[in-house]
Amino acid sequence: MRTITTVDEMTAARGAAPGPVGLVPTMGFLHEGHLSLVRAARAECETVVVSIFVNPTQFGPGEDFERYPRDEENDLALLRDAGVDAVFVPAAEEMYPPGFAEWVEVRGPLTERLEGEHRPGHFRGVTTVVARLFRIVRPDRAYFGRKDAQQLAVIRRMTADLSLSVEVVGLATVREPDGLAMSSRNVYLSPEERERALVISRALGEAERMVAAGERDAGVLREVVRRTLELAVAVDYVSVSDEVTFEEVERVEGAVLLLAAGRVGGTRLIDNVRLEAYSGLHAPQHEREGAVWRMGMVWPAAREAGLVSGGRSGLGPFATWGLCGGAGAMFGRRVGSASTGGCGRTRGSRCGHTWRRRRRRRGG
C-alpha cells in the first residue's frame, strides 16, 4: 500500500493505475462503516484509493474541526489489511493552495433544508472538496454511506451538473449491534450519552413499524418520532422527505426518507431510514444501496429480529413487510438475501420474500 501526500504524486500515481479505479473519500478515524465502503470498492475495482482529509471548509464556526478525532496510524493499518492500493493523505495546503478560489456549490432547495439550514456553508465545503478529489484522483467510481443521505444526494447532483464521469455509489448505513449508526463522532459520547443516543434508531424503527402496519400520514410519523426523540435528544429536525429532491412530503407513497438530527450532550448525530409503501405484492427491484423492503418477510425471522411479537392475527398468511439484504444491518445482523430478484448484494441464498412466495405457489 502506498501513502501519498501531494497532489502531484497522486496525479502521477493515477496515471499509472489500472482501472477501474474506486475512491473512498473519508475524514479518517475509520470504523466498520468506512471499511464496508472499502470492501465494496475492492470487490468492484482494480485499483482502490482511500482519501483521509479532515476538510476545514465543511465545518462552521463553533463546530468540532479542531477536536475531530484523528488516528492516522490506526487508519493506515486498517486500510493495509483491507487491501487498499493507495491512501491519499494531503495537508490542507495541498487541497487549498494559496489563492484557491474554485468553490463548487449546489444551490436550491436540496442544499437549503435540513443539514443546509442547520449547518450553513457545510455543503459548499463538501462539494468543493469532493469535486477537487474527483479531479485529482479521477475515479471511475466513488463510494459513500447512506447515513449522510442528503450529502449523498448533493454529491450526485454536483456530479451530474458538472458532467463528471464518476459513478457515485451509495451503500447502506452500518450500525452497532444495538442499532446505533456508526459514526466517528460516537467517540465523543459518554456511556450515559451513548445509551440516550439509542433513542434515535429506536424512534426511526418505530416509524418503520407504523408504516408496515398501514400508517401513511407523514405528519403523524414526524410527530411520533419527534416526541420520542425529545425524551433524550435536543432535536434539530425530523423530516419525511422525497429521497431525490429532499422536499417534505405529506404521505408515504413509494419510497421516501425519514431523517432526524439532534444533539446528545455536546455531540450532534444524524440518522435516517428509508420508508416504503407500495400497493400490491410487487415492489421495484432493490436499489444498489441495499434498502429496507417490506414485502413478505418470513414471520419467524421477523419475530426473531424483534420487529413483531405474538401471532399473525390480522396480517393474513404471511407478513406484508420485512427486511431483506443490507437492511439487516439496522439490527446488527443480516436477515437474508436473494439469489434472484435483486435483494441486497449477497448471492446464493433466498430472502424471506422470495422463499415465502415460492412456497405459497407450491401449496406449502
C-alpha positions as semicolon CSV with decimal commas, in nm:
position;residue;x (nm);y (nm);z (nm)
1;M;0,000;0,000;0,000
2;R;0,128;0,341;-0,100
3;T;0,078;0,651;0,114
4;I;0,060;0,971;-0,094
5;T;0,066;1,323;0,047
6;T;0,086;1,559;-0,252
7;V;-0,145;1,636;-0,541
8;D;0,137;1,595;-0,795
9;E;0,226;1,250;-0,662
10;M;-0,140;1,143;-0,659
11;T;-0,189;1,264;-1,015
12;A;0,116;1,070;-1,132
13;A;0,009;0,756;-0,946
14;R;-0,337;0,774;-1,100
15;G;-0,187;0,790;-1,447
16;A;-0,015;0,454;-1,391
17;A;-0,305;0,284;-1,209
18;P;-0,503;0,010;-1,385
19;G;-0,875;0,072;-1,399
20;P;-1,141;0,079;-1,295
21;V;-1,035;0,299;-1,004
22;G;-1,252;0,323;-0,694
23;L;-1,227;0,614;-0,447
24;V;-1,349;0,613;-0,088
25;P;-1,334;0,970;0,049
26;T;-1,308;0,984;0,430
27;M;-1,208;1,217;0,710
28;G;-1,029;0,936;0,888
29;F;-1,086;0,781;1,231
30;L;-1,215;0,483;1,039
31;H;-1,482;0,241;1,159
32;E;-1,670;-0,053;1,011
33;G;-1,890;0,179;0,806
34;H;-1,588;0,312;0,619
35;L;-1,444;-0,035;0,581
36;S;-1,768;-0,162;0,425
37;L;-1,719;0,100;0,153
38;V;-1,359;-0,009;0,107
39;R;-1,464;-0,372;0,070
40;A;-1,725;-0,280;-0,190
41;A;-1,464;-0,082;-0,384
42;R;-1,216;-0,370;-0,356
43;A;-1,474;-0,613;-0,494
44;E;-1,553;-0,396;-0,796
45;C;-1,235;-0,207;-0,884
46;E;-0,886;-0,298;-0,997
47;T;-0,735;-0,007;-0,801
48;V;-0,870;0,126;-0,471
49;V;-0,776;0,470;-0,337
50;V;-0,887;0,600;0,003
51;S;-0,851;0,966;0,092
52;I;-0,808;1,084;0,451
53;F;-0,862;1,455;0,486
54;V;-1,039;1,643;0,765
55;N;-1,184;1,913;0,544
56;P;-1,188;2,251;0,721
57;T;-1,428;2,413;0,476
58;Q;-1,722;2,192;0,572
59;F;-1,703;2,288;0,940
60;G;-1,878;2,602;1,056
61;P;-1,785;2,841;1,340
62;G;-1,808;2,668;1,676
63;E;-1,810;2,319;1,525
64;D;-1,563;2,043;1,605
65;F;-1,293;2,082;1,340
66;E;-1,008;2,117;1,590
67;R;-1,116;1,828;1,809
68;Y;-1,245;1,598;1,534
69;P;-1,099;1,254;1,618
70;R;-0,785;1,157;1,432
71;D;-0,574;0,839;1,436
72;E;-0,379;0,818;1,111
73;E;-0,157;0,531;1,223
74;N;-0,454;0,308;1,300
75;D;-0,635;0,416;0,984
76;L;-0,339;0,316;0,769
77;A;-0,314;-0,021;0,940
78;L;-0,684;-0,091;0,879
79;L;-0,658;0,010;0,515
80;R;-0,347;-0,200;0,462
81;D;-0,531;-0,502;0,599
82;A;-0,827;-0,425;0,371
83;G;-0,607;-0,443;0,062
84;V;-0,616;-0,076;-0,036
85;D;-0,369;0,021;-0,308
86;A;-0,312;0,387;-0,222
87;V;-0,406;0,627;0,057
88;F;-0,415;0,996;-0,025
89;V;-0,341;1,199;0,291
90;P;-0,299;1,561;0,180
91;A;-0,237;1,862;0,400
92;A;-0,484;2,150;0,384
93;E;-0,230;2,350;0,182
94;E;-0,234;2,080;-0,087
95;M;-0,611;2,082;-0,120
96;Y;-0,648;2,458;-0,083
97;P;-0,326;2,620;-0,208
98;P;-0,272;2,997;-0,170
99;G;-0,513;3,189;-0,388
100;F;-0,756;2,898;-0,416
101;A;-1,090;3,024;-0,549
102;E;-1,251;2,726;-0,723
103;W;-1,553;2,686;-0,498
104;V;-1,822;2,443;-0,610
105;E;-2,174;2,490;-0,482
106;V;-2,509;2,325;-0,547
107;R;-2,781;2,581;-0,490
108;G;-3,153;2,546;-0,437
109;P;-3,386;2,358;-0,203
110;L;-3,167;2,046;-0,198
111;T;-2,895;2,230;-0,002
112;E;-3,110;2,484;0,183
113;R;-3,315;2,250;0,403
114;L;-3,224;2,018;0,691
115;E;-2,844;1,999;0,714
116;G;-2,813;2,302;0,488
117;E;-3,027;2,508;0,724
118;H;-2,860;2,391;1,043
119;R;-2,503;2,396;0,908
120;P;-2,472;2,698;0,678
121;G;-2,187;2,659;0,429
122;H;-2,144;2,290;0,507
123;F;-2,249;2,161;0,167
124;R;-2,036;2,414;-0,018
125;G;-1,735;2,275;0,167
126;V;-1,840;1,917;0,089
127;T;-1,899;1,971;-0,282
128;T;-1,579;2,172;-0,320
129;V;-1,356;1,910;-0,161
130;V;-1,528;1,617;-0,334
131;A;-1,505;1,788;-0,674
132;R;-1,138;1,852;-0,609
133;L;-1,079;1,489;-0,509
134;F;-1,261;1,372;-0,821
135;R;-1,036;1,587;-1,039
136;I;-0,716;1,475;-0,865
137;V;-0,789;1,103;-0,834
138;R;-1,011;1,072;-1,144
139;P;-1,201;0,770;-1,009
140;D;-1,440;0,561;-1,213
141;R;-1,648;0,500;-0,900
142;A;-1,673;0,680;-0,566
143;Y;-1,827;0,520;-0,258
144;F;-2,031;0,695;0,012
145;G;-2,252;0,582;0,302
146;R;-2,625;0,645;0,309
147;K;-2,615;0,763;0,670
148;D;-2,533;1,105;0,522
149;A;-2,825;1,075;0,281
150;Q;-2,860;1,442;0,198
151;Q;-2,487;1,474;0,139
152;L;-2,505;1,176;-0,097
153;A;-2,786;1,343;-0,292
154;V;-2,592;1,670;-0,312
155;I;-2,281;1,492;-0,441
156;R;-2,487;1,312;-0,703
157;R;-2,642;1,643;-0,810
158;M;-2,299;1,807;-0,833
159;T;-2,156;1,516;-1,032
160;A;-2,442;1,534;-1,280
161;D;-2,432;1,914;-1,308
162;L;-2,058;1,914;-1,380
163;S;-2,087;1,615;-1,618
164;L;-1,820;1,429;-1,423
165;S;-1,765;1,073;-1,541
166;V;-1,782;0,924;-1,193
167;E;-2,036;0,667;-1,076
168;V;-2,144;0,772;-0,726
169;V;-2,224;0,456;-0,527
170;G;-2,428;0,478;-0,207
171;L;-2,418;0,191;0,041
172;A;-2,629;0,103;0,341
173;T;-2,573;0,251;0,685
174;V;-2,370;0,022;0,911
175;R;-2,491;0,000;1,270
176;E;-2,366;-0,121;1,602
177;P;-2,537;-0,438;1,731
178;D;-2,770;-0,223;1,943
179;G;-2,877;-0,015;1,641
180;L;-2,667;0,300;1,682
181;A;-2,550;0,423;1,341
182;M;-2,171;0,409;1,321
183;S;-2,004;0,749;1,321
184;S;-1,658;0,877;1,404
185;R;-1,826;1,125;1,638
186;N;-1,968;0,846;1,854
187;V;-1,636;0,851;2,037
188;Y;-1,746;1,180;2,196
189;L;-2,036;1,011;2,376
190;S;-2,009;0,921;2,743
191;P;-2,160;0,583;2,841
192;E;-2,476;0,758;2,960
193;E;-2,499;0,968;2,644
194;R;-2,445;0,665;2,424
195;E;-2,739;0,494;2,590
196;R;-2,952;0,803;2,529
197;A;-2,840;0,813;2,166
198;L;-3,007;0,477;2,103
199;V;-3,343;0,655;2,107
200;I;-3,267;0,782;1,756
201;S;-3,256;0,444;1,581
202;R;-3,541;0,318;1,800
203;A;-3,761;0,613;1,703
204;L;-3,688;0,559;1,335
205;G;-3,760;0,189;1,378
206;E;-4,095;0,268;1,539
207;A;-4,188;0,478;1,235
208;E;-4,093;0,186;1,010
209;R;-4,324;-0,042;1,206
210;M;-4,606;0,214;1,180
211;V;-4,568;0,227;0,802
212;A;-4,562;-0,154;0,791
213;A;-4,888;-0,152;0,986
214;G;-5,050;0,085;0,737
215;E;-4,972;0,441;0,851
216;R;-4,918;0,673;0,553
217;D;-4,956;1,020;0,705
218;A;-4,608;1,177;0,713
219;G;-4,721;1,433;0,970
220;V;-4,816;1,159;1,214
221;L;-4,481;0,988;1,163
222;R;-4,289;1,312;1,216
223;E;-4,478;1,383;1,537
224;V;-4,425;1,034;1,679
225;V;-4,053;1,041;1,604
226;R;-4,008;1,393;1,738
227;R;-4,187;1,318;2,065
228;T;-3,980;1,003;2,111
229;L;-3,653;1,182;2,039
230;E;-3,732;1,468;2,274
231;L;-3,710;1,226;2,565
232;A;-3,330;1,216;2,523
233;V;-3,221;1,437;2,233
234;A;-3,214;1,812;2,163
235;V;-3,384;1,781;1,824
236;D;-3,272;1,985;1,522
237;Y;-3,521;1,836;1,279
238;V;-3,737;1,540;1,191
239;S;-3,825;1,515;0,823
240;V;-4,011;1,286;0,586
241;S;-3,870;1,386;0,250
242;D;-3,855;1,287;-0,113
243;E;-3,530;1,090;-0,148
244;V;-3,420;1,282;-0,459
245;T;-3,532;1,643;-0,403
246;F;-3,544;1,631;-0,020
247;E;-3,866;1,828;-0,027
248;E;-4,107;1,746;0,253
249;V;-4,387;1,502;0,167
250;E;-4,730;1,468;0,323
251;R;-4,783;1,098;0,260
252;V;-4,563;0,790;0,235
253;E;-4,615;0,673;-0,120
254;G;-4,345;0,466;-0,284
255;A;-4,007;0,531;-0,121
256;V;-3,926;0,831;0,098
257;L;-3,663;0,913;0,359
258;L;-3,723;0,967;0,728
259;L;-3,437;1,180;0,860
260;A;-3,353;1,303;1,208
261;A;-3,079;1,512;1,362
262;G;-3,008;1,641;1,709
263;R;-2,765;1,665;1,995
264;V;-2,697;1,422;2,274
265;G;-2,495;1,623;2,521
266;G;-2,245;1,812;2,307
267;T;-2,247;1,560;2,021
268;R;-2,454;1,616;1,710
269;L;-2,584;1,296;1,549
270;I;-2,781;1,229;1,232
271;D;-2,959;0,920;1,109
272;N;-3,218;0,815;0,854
273;V;-3,419;0,522;0,726
274;R;-3,596;0,461;0,400
275;L;-3,972;0,417;0,431
276;E;-4,157;0,233;0,157
277;A;-4,524;0,177;0,091
278;Y;-4,641;0,002;-0,224
279;S;-4,980;-0,127;-0,326
280;G;-4,998;-0,492;-0,423
281;L;-4,735;-0,760;-0,377
282;H;-4,467;-0,629;-0,608
283;A;-4,211;-0,360;-0,530
284;P;-3,944;-0,236;-0,771
285;Q;-3,611;-0,418;-0,782
286;H;-3,390;-0,325;-0,490
287;E;-3,151;-0,039;-0,544
288;R;-2,779;-0,095;-0,520
289;E;-2,762;0,083;-0,186
290;G;-2,930;-0,207;-0,004
291;A;-3,258;-0,067;0,121
292;V;-3,525;-0,162;0,373
293;W;-3,803;-0,354;0,199
294;R;-4,134;-0,467;0,340
295;M;-4,263;-0,739;0,112
296;G;-4,324;-1,086;0,253
297;M;-4,066;-1,145;0,522
298;V;-4,096;-1,493;0,674
299;W;-4,281;-1,445;1,002
300;P;-4,038;-1,637;1,230
301;A;-3,748;-1,426;1,101
302;A;-3,947;-1,110;1,167
303;R;-4,021;-1,221;1,520
304;E;-3,657;-1,321;1,578
305;A;-3,544;-0,980;1,455
306;G;-3,760;-0,820;1,724
307;L;-3,986;-0,648;1,472
308;V;-4,310;-0,815;1,582
309;S;-4,447;-1,009;1,873
310;G;-4,731;-1,254;1,912
311;G;-4,914;-1,424;1,628
312;R;-5,017;-1,331;1,277
313;S;-5,368;-1,216;1,357
314;G;-5,496;-0,966;1,102
315;L;-5,191;-0,995;0,876
316;G;-5,301;-1,281;0,652
317;P;-5,098;-1,592;0,563
318;F;-4,767;-1,411;0,573
319;A;-4,633;-1,076;0,684
320;T;-4,656;-0,798;0,424
321;W;-4,337;-0,630;0,531
322;G;-3,989;-0,714;0,648
323;L;-3,617;-0,686;0,594
324;C;-3,406;-0,807;0,304
325;G;-3,036;-0,784;0,228
326;G;-2,838;-0,494;0,368
327;A;-3,129;-0,367;0,575
328;G;-3,045;-0,634;0,832
329;A;-2,755;-0,411;0,934
330;M;-3,012;-0,198;1,115
331;F;-3,041;-0,468;1,375
332;G;-2,677;-0,577;1,381
333;R;-2,724;-0,876;1,155
334;R;-2,826;-0,973;0,805
335;V;-3,173;-1,124;0,787
336;G;-3,150;-1,263;0,436
337;S;-3,061;-1,206;0,074
338;A;-3,173;-1,339;-0,259
339;S;-3,006;-1,522;-0,542
340;T;-3,267;-1,373;-0,776
341;G;-3,483;-1,064;-0,754
342;G;-3,217;-0,817;-0,650
343;C;-3,236;-0,829;-0,269
344;G;-2,914;-0,678;-0,132
345;R;-2,570;-0,764;-0,263
346;T;-2,517;-1,124;-0,148
347;R;-2,593;-1,414;-0,384
348;G;-2,654;-1,777;-0,311
349;S;-2,950;-1,766;-0,072
350;R;-3,314;-1,665;-0,077
351;C;-3,471;-1,385;0,122
352;G;-3,798;-1,440;0,308
353;H;-3,992;-1,265;0,034
354;T;-3,870;-1,491;-0,247
355;W;-3,894;-1,811;-0,043
356;R;-4,233;-1,738;0,103
357;R;-4,398;-1,657;-0,227
358;R;-4,249;-1,964;-0,397
359;R;-4,363;-2,190;-0,116
360;R;-4,711;-2,049;-0,133
361;R;-4,735;-2,121;-0,506
362;R;-4,640;-2,482;-0,433
363;G;-4,923;-2,503;-0,182
364;G;-4,689;-2,518;0,122
